[in-house]
Amino acid sequence: MKKFKYSALVLIFFLLSFYLYENYIYYKIPYNPLVEFSTVPIGCKFDINSSKDTVSSKINHNLDDNALVFEYFRNLKLIPLKEKKHKDEIYNHEIDIYYSYVFEFGPPNHYFLIINEIWLDNLTILYISSKKPGFRRGYYKIIDSKFNYKYVNNLIDKSINKSYK
């Protein structure tokens, strides 16, 4: 009977610890999910969108510039956001324009990484998702600065202009 009692207590403690981690502790620890991607993207698609439709779209296949753009995103200090708790910050926007980036990763595994919903009126929140197994998608907040969209867009523009020359 004592073994059953202690086993039940250990199980309850484990479940409680797991619940606390998943719902509270996870959202306090800075974590950038892009560090899981170790390869250089073979493609980068950049879109300027409004809630109605895509305003502008650019595609870049220059590996060096894609590596720089991806490295910028990878070096951001991010913290996961709990969607229910930060609804106003995530969904209410004064400016109806947002950026999205799609990175394509190639052989041996082919998958896409999508960084979306970087709204012009709130450059600290972004949505990151991927079909890569085990990837934890969701909203993330930049904790040490704001997203420097001018720097990233300049890299993409320069790369596209180089390829047309």
Backbone as numpy.savetxt, mean C-alpha at the origin, in Angstrom:
# Nx Ny Nz CAx CAy CAz Cx Cy Cz
-8.50 -34.12 35.15 -9.32 -32.94 35.15 -8.45 -31.68 35.15
-7.32 -31.74 35.88 -6.44 -30.58 35.94 -5.84 -30.28 34.57
-5.51 -31.35 33.82 -4.94 -31.14 32.48 -5.95 -30.42 31.58
-7.20 -30.83 31.67 -8.24 -30.21 30.86 -8.42 -28.74 31.25
-8.39 -28.48 32.54 -8.55 -27.12 33.05 -7.41 -26.22 32.57
-6.17 -26.70 32.69 -5.01 -25.92 32.25 -4.98 -25.76 30.73
-5.38 -26.80 30.03 -5.44 -26.71 28.56 -6.46 -25.66 28.12
-7.60 -25.64 28.81 -8.63 -24.65 28.49 -8.12 -23.24 28.79
-7.42 -23.06 29.90 -6.88 -21.75 30.24 -5.83 -21.30 29.22
-4.97 -22.21 28.80 -3.96 -21.89 27.80 -4.63 -21.52 26.48
-5.65 -22.27 26.10 -6.37 -21.98 24.86 -7.05 -20.61 24.93
-7.69 -20.31 26.04 -8.34 -19.01 26.21 -7.31 -17.89 26.17
-6.18 -18.09 26.84 -5.12 -17.09 26.82 -4.59 -16.87 25.40
-4.39 -17.96 24.67 -3.91 -17.87 23.29 -4.92 -17.12 22.40
-6.19 -17.46 22.51 -7.22 -16.80 21.70 -7.34 -15.32 22.06
-7.26 -15.00 23.33 -7.32 -13.61 23.77 -6.11 -12.83 23.26
-4.94 -13.42 23.33 -3.73 -12.78 22.81 -3.83 -12.54 21.31
-4.32 -13.53 20.59 -4.49 -13.40 19.14 -5.49 -12.29 18.81
-6.60 -12.25 19.53 -7.61 -11.21 19.32 -7.03 -9.82 19.59
-6.31 -9.66 20.68 -5.70 -8.37 21.00 -4.70 -7.95 19.94
-3.90 -8.88 19.46 -2.92 -8.55 18.42 -3.62 -8.12 17.14
-4.59 -8.91 16.69 -5.28 -8.63 15.43 -6.06 -7.32 15.47
-6.62 -6.95 16.60 -7.50 -5.79 16.66 -6.90 -4.53 17.27
-5.79 -4.65 17.97 -5.23 -3.47 18.62 -3.73 -3.31 18.37
-2.96 -4.31 18.74 -1.51 -4.19 18.67 -1.04 -4.05 17.22
-1.63 -4.80 16.29 -1.24 -4.75 14.87 -1.32 -3.32 14.33
-2.30 -2.57 14.76 -2.51 -1.21 14.25 -1.62 -0.17 14.92
-0.83 -0.57 15.88 0.09 0.35 16.56 1.53 0.21 16.06
1.85 -0.88 15.38 3.22 -1.17 14.97 3.44 -0.66 13.54
4.41 0.23 13.33 4.72 0.66 11.95 5.15 -0.53 11.10
4.54 -0.62 9.92 4.84 -1.74 9.03 4.54 -1.34 7.60
5.50 -1.54 6.73 5.31 -1.29 5.30 5.26 -2.64 4.60
4.09 -3.03 4.06 3.97 -4.35 3.44 4.79 -4.50 2.16
5.30 -3.40 1.62 6.06 -3.48 0.37 7.44 -4.09 0.58
7.89 -4.20 1.81 9.19 -4.83 2.05 9.16 -6.31 1.71
7.97 -6.89 1.57 7.84 -8.29 1.17 8.21 -8.50 -0.30
8.21 -7.43 -1.08 8.53 -7.53 -2.49 10.02 -7.25 -2.67
10.76 -8.26 -3.07 12.21 -8.10 -3.14 12.71 -7.83 -4.56
11.88 -8.04 -5.55 12.32 -7.85 -6.93 11.96 -6.46 -7.44
12.56 -6.10 -8.56 12.28 -4.82 -9.21 11.07 -5.00 -10.11
10.11 -4.08 -10.06 8.94 -4.21 -10.92 9.31 -4.06 -12.39
8.67 -4.87 -13.25 8.94 -4.78 -14.69 8.06 -3.75 -15.37
7.02 -3.30 -14.68 6.14 -2.29 -15.23 5.51 -1.45 -14.14
5.14 -0.23 -14.50 4.48 0.67 -13.56 3.43 1.46 -14.33
2.20 1.37 -13.88 1.12 2.15 -14.50 0.69 3.20 -13.48
0.56 4.41 -13.95 0.20 5.54 -13.10 -1.09 6.14 -13.63
-2.07 6.33 -12.76 -3.35 6.93 -13.15 -3.68 8.11 -12.26
-4.24 9.14 -12.89 -4.87 10.23 -12.15 -6.35 10.03 -12.37
-7.10 9.87 -11.29 -8.52 9.53 -11.38 -9.38 10.57 -10.68
-10.63 10.61 -11.10 -11.65 11.30 -10.32 -12.66 10.21 -9.96
-13.62 10.52 -9.12 -14.57 9.48 -8.75 -15.43 9.06 -9.94
-15.45 9.88 -10.98 -16.26 9.56 -12.15 -15.52 8.69 -13.17
-14.25 9.00 -13.45 -13.50 8.22 -14.44 -12.01 8.53 -14.36
-11.23 7.83 -15.20 -9.79 8.06 -15.25 -9.52 9.32 -16.05
-8.72 10.22 -15.50 -8.39 11.47 -16.16 -7.15 11.31 -17.03
-6.15 10.62 -16.50 -4.89 10.47 -17.22 -4.26 9.14 -16.83
-3.58 8.51 -17.79 -2.94 7.24 -17.51 -1.60 7.18 -18.23
-0.56 6.68 -17.54 0.77 6.54 -18.13 1.33 5.18 -17.74
2.05 4.56 -18.67 2.67 3.26 -18.42 4.17 3.39 -18.63
4.94 2.81 -17.70 6.39 2.90 -17.75 7.00 1.50 -17.65
7.91 1.16 -18.57 8.58 -0.14 -18.53 10.08 0.00 -18.35
10.56 1.18 -17.96 11.98 1.39 -17.71 12.31 0.82 -16.32
13.12 -0.24 -16.28 13.39 -0.93 -15.01 14.07 -0.04 -13.98
14.99 0.81 -14.41 15.70 1.67 -13.46 14.76 2.66 -12.79
13.91 3.29 -13.58 12.97 4.26 -13.02 11.88 3.58 -12.20
11.44 2.40 -12.65 10.46 1.65 -11.86 11.04 1.29 -10.50
12.33 0.94 -10.49 12.99 0.61 -9.22 13.02 1.82 -8.30
13.28 3.01 -8.85 13.31 4.23 -8.03 11.93 4.56 -7.45
10.90 4.44 -8.29 9.53 4.73 -7.83 9.14 3.73 -6.75
9.41 2.45 -7.01 9.05 1.42 -6.03 9.85 1.59 -4.74
11.11 1.95 -4.85 11.96 2.17 -3.67 11.40 3.31 -2.82
10.88 4.36 -3.48 10.27 5.47 -2.73 9.10 4.94 -1.89
8.22 4.16 -2.52 7.08 3.61 -1.78 7.54 2.66 -0.68
8.56 1.89 -0.96 9.07 0.91 0.00 9.69 1.57 1.23
10.23 2.76 1.07 10.88 3.45 2.18 9.94 4.31 3.02
8.67 4.39 2.62 7.71 5.15 3.43 7.48 4.44 4.76
7.35 5.21 5.81 7.03 4.63 7.12 5.50 4.63 7.23
4.94 3.44 7.22 3.49 3.27 7.22 3.01 2.59 8.49
1.76 2.88 8.81 1.11 2.18 9.92 -0.27 1.76 9.40
-0.68 0.51 9.65 -2.00 0.06 9.18 -3.12 0.84 9.86
-4.19 1.08 9.11 -5.36 1.77 9.67 -6.52 0.80 9.80
-7.25 0.92 10.88 -8.46 0.16 11.06 -9.57 0.92 10.34
-10.14 0.29 9.33 -11.08 0.99 8.45 -12.29 1.53 9.21
-12.85 0.77 10.11 -14.03 1.23 10.86 -13.73 2.47 11.70
-12.56 2.50 12.29 -12.20 3.60 13.19 -11.86 4.88 12.44
-11.36 4.79 11.21 -10.88 5.95 10.45 -11.74 6.23 9.21
-13.04 5.96 9.28 -13.92 6.15 8.12 -13.88 7.57 7.56
-13.97 8.57 8.43 -13.98 9.96 7.97 -12.69 10.30 7.24
-11.59 9.89 7.80 -10.28 10.19 7.22 -10.09 9.48 5.88
-10.65 8.28 5.74 -10.48 7.48 4.53 -11.45 7.89 3.43
-12.71 8.12 3.77 -13.74 8.27 2.74 -14.21 9.69 2.45
-14.00 10.65 3.32 -14.48 12.02 3.08 -13.37 12.86 2.46
-13.65 13.38 1.25 -12.63 14.16 0.53 -13.25 15.41 -0.08
-12.51 16.51 0.01 -12.96 17.76 -0.58 -12.59 17.84 -2.05
-11.44 17.29 -2.40 -10.97 17.29 -3.79 -11.25 15.91 -4.37
-11.83 15.88 -5.56 -12.31 14.64 -6.14 -11.25 13.95 -7.02
-9.98 14.17 -6.77 -8.93 13.59 -7.61 -8.01 12.75 -6.73
-7.68 11.55 -7.22 -6.75 10.69 -6.50 -5.81 10.00 -7.47
-4.67 9.55 -6.95 -3.66 8.85 -7.74 -3.73 7.36 -7.45
-3.33 6.59 -8.45 -3.14 5.15 -8.23 -1.94 4.68 -9.04
-1.24 3.71 -8.48 -0.06 3.13 -9.11 -0.23 1.62 -9.11
0.09 1.00 -10.24 0.06 -0.45 -10.35 1.44 -0.91 -10.76
2.07 -1.72 -9.92 3.38 -2.27 -10.23 3.20 -3.71 -10.69
3.90 -4.07 -11.76 3.85 -5.43 -12.28 5.18 -6.11 -11.98
5.10 -7.28 -11.37 6.29 -8.05 -11.06 6.30 -9.29 -11.95
7.49 -9.61 -12.45 7.59 -10.68 -13.43 8.15 -11.97 -12.89
8.68 -12.75 -13.83 9.12 -14.12 -13.53 9.99 -14.19 -12.30
9.95 -15.27 -11.56 9.23 -16.51 -11.82 7.75 -16.44 -11.47
7.36 -15.60 -10.53 5.94 -15.43 -10.19 5.45 -14.12 -10.78
4.28 -14.16 -11.39 3.73 -12.96 -12.01 2.56 -12.46 -11.16
2.66 -11.23 -10.66 1.59 -10.64 -9.87 1.68 -9.13 -9.93
0.62 -8.49 -9.49 0.53 -7.03 -9.49 0.42 -6.52 -8.06
0.93 -5.33 -7.84 0.80 -4.63 -6.57 0.09 -3.32 -6.89
-0.99 -3.05 -6.20 -1.79 -1.85 -6.47 -1.73 -0.92 -5.26
-1.30 0.31 -5.51 -1.31 1.36 -4.49 -2.32 2.39 -4.99
-3.40 2.55 -4.24 -4.55 3.27 -4.76 -5.07 4.27 -3.72
-5.97 5.11 -4.16 -6.68 6.06 -3.31 -5.74 7.00 -2.56
-4.77 7.56 -3.28 -3.94 8.61 -2.70 -4.61 9.92 -3.09
-5.51 10.39 -2.24 -6.32 11.57 -2.54 -5.49 12.84 -2.40
-5.73 13.79 -3.28 -4.97 15.04 -3.25 -5.19 15.85 -1.98
-6.36 15.72 -1.37 -6.61 16.49 -0.15 -6.11 15.79 1.11
-5.66 14.55 0.98 -5.09 13.83 2.12 -3.99 12.91 1.61
-2.78 13.43 1.54 -1.66 12.69 0.96 -0.97 11.78 1.98
-1.61 11.49 3.08 -1.00 10.61 4.08 -1.63 9.22 4.13
-2.73 9.01 3.44 -3.42 7.71 3.48 -3.41 7.10 2.09
-3.14 5.79 2.04 -3.18 5.07 0.76 -3.69 3.66 0.99
-4.21 3.06 -0.08 -4.72 1.70 -0.02 -3.76 0.81 -0.80
-3.30 -0.27 -0.19 -2.34 -1.17 -0.83 -2.96 -2.56 -0.90
-2.90 -3.17 -2.10 -3.42 -4.52 -2.26 -2.59 -5.29 -3.28
-2.67 -6.60 -3.20 -1.99 -7.48 -4.14 -2.61 -8.86 -4.06
-2.50 -9.61 -5.15 -2.98 -11.00 -5.16 -1.89 -11.96 -4.71
-0.73 -11.42 -4.33 0.37 -12.27 -3.85 -0.10 -13.02 -2.61
0.13 -14.33 -2.56 -0.33 -15.11 -1.40 0.25 -14.57 -0.09
-0.63 -14.42 0.89 -0.22 -13.97 2.21 -0.11 -12.46 2.36
-0.38 -11.71 1.30 -0.27 -10.25 1.38 -1.46 -9.69 2.14
-1.19 -8.79 3.05 -2.25 -8.20 3.87 -2.63 -6.84 3.29
-3.73 -6.79 2.58 -4.17 -5.54 1.95 -4.92 -4.68 2.95
-4.96 -3.39 2.64 -5.71 -2.49 3.51 -5.23 -1.06 3.39
-5.78 -0.22 4.24 -5.41 1.19 4.28 -4.21 1.37 5.20
-3.30 2.25 4.76 -2.10 2.55 5.53 -1.94 4.06 5.59
-1.38 4.52 6.70 -1.13 5.94 6.88 0.37 6.18 6.93
0.82 7.20 6.20 2.23 7.59 6.24 2.43 8.37 7.53
3.36 7.93 8.37 3.46 8.54 9.70 4.57 9.56 9.84
5.50 9.63 8.90 6.61 10.57 9.09 6.59 11.74 8.11
5.69 11.72 7.14 5.65 12.79 6.15 4.35 12.68 5.36
4.31 13.35 4.22 3.21 13.20 3.27 3.76 12.57 2.00
2.88 12.01 1.20 3.28 11.41 -0.06 3.73 12.51 -1.01
4.93 12.38 -1.54 5.48 13.37 -2.45 5.14 12.97 -3.89
3.90 13.27 -4.30 3.45 12.84 -5.61 4.21 13.54 -6.73
4.69 14.75 -6.50 5.44 15.47 -7.54 6.73 14.74 -7.87
7.44 14.26 -6.86 8.70 13.53 -7.08 8.44 12.25 -7.88
7.46 11.48 -7.46 7.16 10.20 -8.12 6.67 10.43 -9.55
5.78 11.39 -9.73 5.26 11.65 -11.07 6.34 12.19 -11.99
7.28 12.99 -11.46 8.41 13.46 -12.27 9.27 12.30 -12.74
9.53 11.33 -11.86 10.31 10.16 -12.27 9.63 9.42 -13.42
8.33 9.25 -13.31 7.59 8.55 -14.37 7.59 9.36 -15.65
7.35 10.67 -15.56 7.34 11.52 -16.76 8.70 11.52 -17.45
9.79 11.64 -16.68 11.13 11.63 -17.28 11.40 10.30 -17.98
10.99 9.23 -17.36 11.21 7.91 -17.94 10.43 7.74 -19.25
9.20 8.20 -19.25 8.38 8.09 -20.47 8.96 8.97 -21.57
9.40 10.18 -21.21 10.00 11.07 -22.20 11.29 10.48 -22.76
12.09 9.79 -21.93 13.32 9.15 -22.41 13.00 8.06 -23.42
11.93 7.33 -23.19 11.62 6.21 -24.08 11.09 6.68 -25.43
10.56 7.91 -25.50 10.06 8.43 -26.78 11.16 9.07 -27.61
12.32 9.33 -27.03 13.40 9.98 -27.78 14.21 8.99 -28.54
